């Protein structure tokens, strides 16, 4: 049997920890670390360790909608 493909959703820097914990508890995803090269401002080319939610495509898409909605609420406060 073929292994199911997993997808990552990078968490933007600055997302409150509470939102990250909420997603990890509410959805069937794993929180993982990813090395990414930054390409903006004074970090051009710097490697940074970011976190991501890893899971099945459908779940990661749900997480993206949920997280962006929560971030919009947070910013609007």
Secondary structure, DSSP 8 states (H G I E B T S, - for coil): ------EEEE--TT--HHHHHHHHHHSS-EEEEEEEE--SGGGTT-EEEEEEEEE-HHHHHHHHHHHHHHHHHHHH-
